[in-house]
Amino acid sequence: MNKEQLFEFHVRNNWFKISRYYNQIAAEHDMSFSWGFILLNVEKEGTPSTSLGPKMGMEPTSLSRTLKNMEERGLIYRKTSSEDKRKSLVFLTEEGVEKRRAARDVVLKFNEGLYKKIPKTKIKAFFEVTYKIDAYLNELMDEKK
């Protein structure tokens, strides 16, 4: 089997290109792709910093460093949870909300472009296949527990 027949080759290749594209656009807004992704995942009522790592696929130390940089830059602030003093909630500043809008617009524009280029039947098939891949990966991960 050559690499073009491997699922992970295509997933990784496309994800690499998407991330490069998003990083190029983010740089125009003095940000990075990961900053934009974090901004898109912070809820108005605050988001526990511990829940951002799994959503981002980031290690805790890397996430911690990224959040520190974003805080220094004035995009987010952290507040201790009133219910659980061990929990830190992440909130967006006004500038963070503006940058979130910019990130959201870029993601929507990218997806709208794909929806225009790909027939609906192929889009449906793509999502069906990705759900099957996800289910299979969950099975494999469960077996390892």
Secondary structure, 3 states (H helix, E strand, C coil): CCHHHCHHHHHHHHHHHHHHHHHHHHHHCCCCHHHHHHHHHCCCCCEEHHHHHHHHCCCHHHHHHHHHHHHHHCCEEEEECCCCCCCEEEEECHHHHHHHHHHHHHHHHHHHHHHHHCCHHHHHHHHHHHHHHHHHHHHHHHHHC
